Amino acid sequence: MNTLKNLGLAGIFLATGFTTYADSADAVEASSKDTKKIVQNNFVETAQKGVKLSGYVDAGYSYNFNANPQQKVVPRFGTDTAAAGDFNLYAFKLALEKALTSENKAQAGFRADVMIGEDANYFTNRDSVTTRSTNTDMNSNALFLEQAYASIRAPVGNGWDFKVGKFVSILGYEVIERPANMNITYGLLFQQFPLYYTGVLSSYRFDEYVDAKLGVVNGSNSDNNITTSGLGDGCAVLAALDVTAPGGNATWSNNFQWSTNAENDSSLDDTQPGASSTVVGVFNQSSGTGATFIYNSWGNWAPQACDDKLLLSFNTVLGTANSNNSVDTDPTLSNSGGTTWWGAGGYLKYQFNDWFYLASRGEYLGGNNLHKISSYPPYSDAGMSLWEYTLTAGFNVIDNLLIRAEYRMDWGTNSTQNSQPNVQDSGFGSGPSYYAGAEVVYSF
């Protein structure tokens, strides 16, 4: 401590020049003022006006009534498919934001979202089979940078806004944050949409009823401009058109994505325990190119006659992808060719009172093959036909505290995989698979 103090005093005297003992006190005082001035001019203001910190803690318990301890429900989100029973720290999320104001003037802001927990583990390893095999693969220490972007408004017309950086997908009705969705578990269709992009997204509101988006990004779920392991340049064009009904009680959203390459990753299982080589599917390739087109339409309606207690929603998807993959020469692997998939979902939520609601979701996902969700031969060449139904009860008993309970059932062609360690082909089944879970969320 004395050494540090002496070094500090030596620095003061070096900065002020040689002084005598008589005027050293004045020198120290002058140096202190200079130091104070430097500190005042170089700092990060933590209480800056307009900057807000928010987030939540989301934890719960899930139980899958699977017939086999290693059985997986193929189309389910990773954290929701753990076998048997499991306590989950789904996420601890922090969001720091300086939002743009409503004024139509030149201005700038930012937003950054960070997530820690089991969901973060899956979001960062979405294409890995090991993240959705058994309970032991869940990792609550994982970190996921959901988005981080600068926002800019150009005072053109009604105001032209831009996001530059990393931002979440414009596709889909459900979002990454579980508590913001009607149900605890993620739906079948959520699994088929990109998570995030890195690039530029512009938005313009023509009037109070119509707004549009247009963007150029690296590609789906990619932080750089290559989506095929360095062997191809990835680029995607985004577009959206949203229509809001007079009164604001209904919304219809239309979203498009066209990519020069295949998606960087998806819910696809691209590696298989015990396999001698990597099984590569249409949506997670090691080489080659494949144009991808996705159209998503969703909407919601709150009938005015129900006093905002009833909410009806729908979600649809149509996608197609072409593939030219040459990394695997084994003709027994179904890892090339195109795929087309489609799906639809319906949501219903009724708010009985201030503290209790029921929400219901039913979904279907189909396709000409299973390349979108699985690449295991010979099952990947079979037609895709998957279903799920979910019922959720929500309780807002205390301010900022949400408690939910849920029941879910999945079924359909090749909807389950009876995976076993070190067995390349262990077989698929059609379900049904049952799930029950509970969740506690505190938001701030």
CORUR-V537391 format. One record per residue. N is the residue number from 1. SS is DSSP state (A for helix, B for strand, O for the rest). NEAR is the number of other ideal C-beta (glycine too) atoms within 8 Angstrom. D_LAST is the distance of its C-alpha to the last C-alpha in Angstrom with 1 decimal. Layout:
BEGIN
n: <N/N>
ss: <SS/SS>
near: <NEAR/NEAR>
d_last: <D_LAST/D_LAST>
END
This chain:
BEGIN
n: <1/2/3/4/5/6/7/8/9/10/11/12/13/14/15/16/17/18/19/20/21/22/23/24/25/26/27/28/29/30/31/32/33/34/35/36/37/38/39/40/41/42/43/44/45/46/47/48/49/50/51/52/53/54/55/56/57/58/59/60/61/62/63/64/65/66/67/68/69/70/71/72/73/74/75/76/77/78/79/80/81/82/83/84/85/86/87/88/89/90/91/92/93/94/95/96/97/98/99/100/101/102/103/104/105/106/107/108/109/110/111/112/113/114/115/116/117/118/119/120/121/122/123/124/125/126/127/128/129/130/131/132/133/134/135/136/137/138/139/140/141/142/143/144/145/146/147/148/149/150/151/152/153/154/155/156/157/158/159/160/161/162/163/164/165/166/167/168/169/170/171/172/173/174/175/176/177/178/179/180/181/182/183/184/185/186/187/188/189/190/191/192/193/194/195/196/197/198/199/200/201/202/203/204/205/206/207/208/209/210/211/212/213/214/215/216/217/218/219/220/221/222/223/224/225/226/227/228/229/230/231/232/233/234/235/236/237/238/239/240/241/242/243/244/245/246/247/248/249/250/251/252/253/254/255/256/257/258/259/260/261/262/263/264/265/266/267/268/269/270/271/272/273/274/275/276/277/278/279/280/281/282/283/284/285/286/287/288/289/290/291/292/293/294/295/296/297/298/299/300/301/302/303/304/305/306/307/308/309/310/311/312/313/314/315/316/317/318/319/320/321/322/323/324/325/326/327/328/329/330/331/332/333/334/335/336/337/338/339/340/341/342/343/344/345/346/347/348/349/350/351/352/353/354/355/356/357/358/359/360/361/362/363/364/365/366/367/368/369/370/371/372/373/374/375/376/377/378/379/380/381/382/383/384/385/386/387/388/389/390/391/392/393/394/395/396/397/398/399/400/401/402/403/404/405/406/407/408/409/410/411/412/413/414/415/416/417/418/419/420/421/422/423/424/425/426/427/428/429/430/431/432/433/434/435/436/437/438/439/440/441/442/443/444>
ss: <O/A/A/A/A/A/A/A/A/A/A/A/A/A/A/A/O/O/O/O/O/O/O/A/A/A/A/A/A/A/A/A/A/A/A/A/A/A/A/A/A/O/O/O/O/O/O/O/O/O/B/B/B/B/B/B/B/B/B/B/B/B/B/B/O/O/O/O/O/O/B/B/B/O/O/O/O/A/A/A/A/O/O/B/B/B/B/B/B/B/B/B/B/B/B/B/B/B/O/O/O/O/O/O/O/O/B/B/B/B/B/B/B/B/B/B/O/A/A/A/A/A/A/A/O/O/O/O/A/A/A/A/O/O/A/A/A/O/O/O/O/O/B/B/B/B/B/B/B/B/B/B/B/B/O/O/O/O/O/B/B/B/B/B/B/B/B/B/O/O/O/O/O/O/O/O/O/A/A/A/O/O/O/O/O/O/O/O/O/A/A/A/O/O/O/B/B/B/B/B/B/B/B/B/B/O/O/O/O/B/B/B/B/B/B/B/B/O/O/O/O/O/O/O/O/B/O/O/O/O/O/O/B/O/O/B/B/B/B/B/B/B/B/B/O/O/O/O/O/B/B/B/B/B/B/B/B/B/B/O/O/O/O/O/O/O/O/O/B/O/O/O/O/O/O/O/O/O/O/O/B/O/O/B/O/O/O/O/B/O/O/B/B/B/B/B/B/B/B/B/B/O/O/A/A/A/O/O/O/B/B/B/B/B/B/B/B/B/B/B/B/O/O/B/O/O/O/O/O/O/O/O/O/O/O/O/O/O/B/B/B/B/B/B/B/B/B/B/B/B/B/O/O/O/O/B/B/B/B/B/B/B/B/B/B/B/B/O/O/O/O/O/O/B/O/O/O/O/A/A/A/O/O/B/B/B/B/B/B/B/B/B/B/B/B/B/B/B/O/O/B/B/B/B/B/B/B/B/B/B/B/B/B/B/B/B/B/B/O/O/O/O/O/O/O/O/O/B/B/B/B/B/B/B/B/B/B/B/B/B/B/B/B/O>
near: <4/5/6/7/8/8/8/8/9/8/8/11/12/6/8/9/5/3/9/5/5/4/8/10/6/7/12/10/8/9/11/8/8/9/8/8/8/8/8/7/6/5/6/3/5/4/5/7/4/8/9/8/7/9/10/13/8/16/9/13/9/13/10/13/7/12/3/7/7/11/14/13/15/13/12/13/12/10/14/12/11/14/12/9/6/10/6/13/10/12/15/11/13/9/11/9/11/9/9/8/6/2/5/6/6/5/9/8/11/11/13/11/11/11/14/12/13/14/14/13/17/13/12/9/10/13/10/9/10/8/12/15/10/8/8/4/10/12/7/10/6/12/9/12/9/11/12/9/12/9/14/9/14/9/7/5/5/7/11/10/12/12/13/8/9/10/9/9/10/10/10/13/10/9/7/8/9/12/9/5/9/8/12/10/12/11/14/13/17/10/13/14/12/11/10/11/17/10/9/9/14/11/12/11/9/8/6/4/8/10/9/11/13/10/14/8/13/14/16/16/12/14/5/6/8/12/13/14/7/4/8/10/7/15/12/16/10/15/11/12/10/12/9/9/9/4/6/6/9/11/9/9/12/10/14/11/15/9/16/9/15/16/15/10/11/15/11/15/13/13/10/9/12/7/9/3/7/8/14/13/13/18/14/14/15/10/10/14/9/14/10/17/11/12/10/14/10/13/10/12/9/11/8/7/4/8/5/7/7/11/11/11/14/12/17/12/16/9/13/10/16/8/13/8/14/7/8/11/4/6/4/4/11/11/11/7/8/9/14/10/15/11/13/11/15/11/15/11/12/10/10/7/5/3/6/10/9/11/14/11/15/10/15/11/16/10/13/7/12/13/16/14/14/13/16/11/11/6/10/14/8/10/9/16/9/16/12/14/10/14/10/14/11/11/9/9/6/5/3/6/10/12/11/13/10/16/9/14/12/16/11/12/9/14/16/15/13/11/11/8/7/5/9/8/6/8/6/11/10/10/11/7/14/9/16/10/14/10/15/10/13/9/9/6>
d_last: <40.9/44.3/44.8/41.6/42.5/46.0/44.7/42.5/45.5/47.7/45.3/45.5/49.2/49.5/47.3/49.3/52.8/55.4/55.4/57.5/56.3/57.0/54.6/52.0/49.8/49.8/48.9/46.0/44.7/45.1/43.4/40.5/40.1/40.3/37.7/35.3/36.0/35.2/31.9/31.0/31.8/30.0/26.3/22.8/21.0/17.4/16.8/18.4/18.2/16.3/14.4/10.6/8.3/5.4/5.5/6.0/8.9/11.7/14.9/18.0/21.8/24.2/28.0/30.5/33.8/35.8/39.5/39.6/37.3/37.4/37.0/34.4/33.3/34.1/31.9/28.7/25.7/26.2/23.7/24.8/28.4/28.7/31.7/31.8/28.8/25.9/22.6/20.1/17.1/16.4/13.7/11.3/10.1/9.4/10.2/12.0/13.7/16.3/17.0/20.6/21.4/23.5/26.5/29.3/30.1/30.1/26.7/24.5/20.9/19.2/16.4/15.8/14.0/14.6/14.5/15.9/17.4/20.1/19.2/19.3/22.7/24.0/22.7/24.6/27.6/27.7/31.5/32.2/33.7/32.8/29.0/29.7/32.7/31.8/29.1/30.3/29.4/25.6/24.0/20.4/21.1/21.5/19.8/19.5/19.1/18.1/18.9/19.7/21.7/23.0/23.0/26.1/27.6/31.3/32.7/34.9/35.5/32.2/30.3/30.3/27.1/27.1/24.8/26.4/25.3/23.5/21.7/21.0/23.8/24.8/26.4/25.3/23.4/20.9/18.3/17.3/13.8/14.9/12.2/13.3/16.9/18.9/19.9/18.8/21.6/22.4/25.5/28.9/28.7/25.3/27.4/29.9/28.0/27.2/23.8/24.0/26.5/27.5/29.4/29.3/28.0/29.0/28.1/30.0/29.6/33.2/32.2/29.7/30.9/31.5/29.7/30.7/29.6/32.0/31.4/33.2/31.6/33.0/32.6/30.3/28.0/30.0/29.0/32.7/35.5/37.2/36.3/39.4/39.5/41.1/43.9/42.6/40.7/37.7/36.7/35.0/34.9/32.0/32.4/30.6/31.5/29.2/30.6/28.8/30.8/31.6/29.1/26.3/26.4/27.7/27.2/29.5/28.6/31.3/30.6/33.2/33.5/36.9/37.2/40.3/39.5/38.1/34.4/33.5/32.0/30.9/30.6/34.2/35.5/37.6/38.9/40.6/41.2/44.8/45.7/48.1/46.4/43.2/43.2/42.0/40.8/40.8/37.1/37.0/40.3/41.8/44.1/45.4/43.9/42.7/41.6/38.6/37.8/34.8/34.4/31.4/31.2/28.4/27.8/26.2/27.6/26.4/29.7/29.9/32.1/29.4/27.1/24.2/24.3/25.9/24.7/27.3/26.8/29.0/28.8/32.0/33.2/36.6/37.1/40.2/41.0/44.2/44.8/47.4/46.9/49.6/48.1/49.3/52.9/53.0/54.0/52.5/49.0/47.5/45.5/46.9/47.4/45.1/42.7/41.4/38.5/37.2/34.8/33.2/30.5/29.7/26.6/26.5/23.6/24.4/22.1/24.3/22.3/18.9/17.9/20.1/21.0/23.4/23.3/26.3/27.1/30.6/31.5/34.7/35.3/38.9/40.9/44.4/43.6/40.8/40.5/37.0/35.7/38.4/41.4/43.3/46.9/48.5/45.4/43.9/46.9/46.3/44.8/41.0/40.1/36.8/35.0/31.9/30.7/27.3/26.3/22.7/21.6/18.1/17.0/14.2/15.6/12.7/9.9/6.8/9.4/11.7/15.0/17.6/21.2/23.5/27.1/28.6/32.1/33.4/37.0/39.5/42.0/41.2/37.6/37.8/39.2/40.9/40.4/42.2/42.2/44.9/46.0/46.0/46.5/45.4/45.2/42.9/42.5/41.4/39.2/37.9/34.9/32.6/29.0/26.9/23.4/20.3/16.6/13.6/10.0/6.9/3.8/0.0>
END
